[in-house]
Amino acid sequence: MTKHTHRFVEEFDGLVGFGFDREGDENTLTYYLQKFSDDECMALIRERISQGDMEELFDLLTRLLKACLAEKEYHQVFLKEGK
């Protein structure tokens, strides 16, 4: 059984653009992150990304996870533990 989903990018038919309003920004961010994390896209990025950029991206993601998710949510929603 698959634990991870990327349905938003497949189903979203609204405007993809940043800076208009909060809802549009949220939708655009979700859209871009799901496209970015696509296996084919990530395979190319992994080949080309510098060590410094990897560290910067990892630090950003870790900081956002800590700021936005409680520890229980981190384990249940991000790590998919216990599901």
Protein Blocks (a to p, Z undefined) as FASTA:
>chain_A
ZZbdcfkmmmpccdcdehjbmmlmmmmmmmmmmmmmpmklmmmmmmmpcfklmmmmmmmm
mmmmmmmpcfklmmmmmnopoZZ
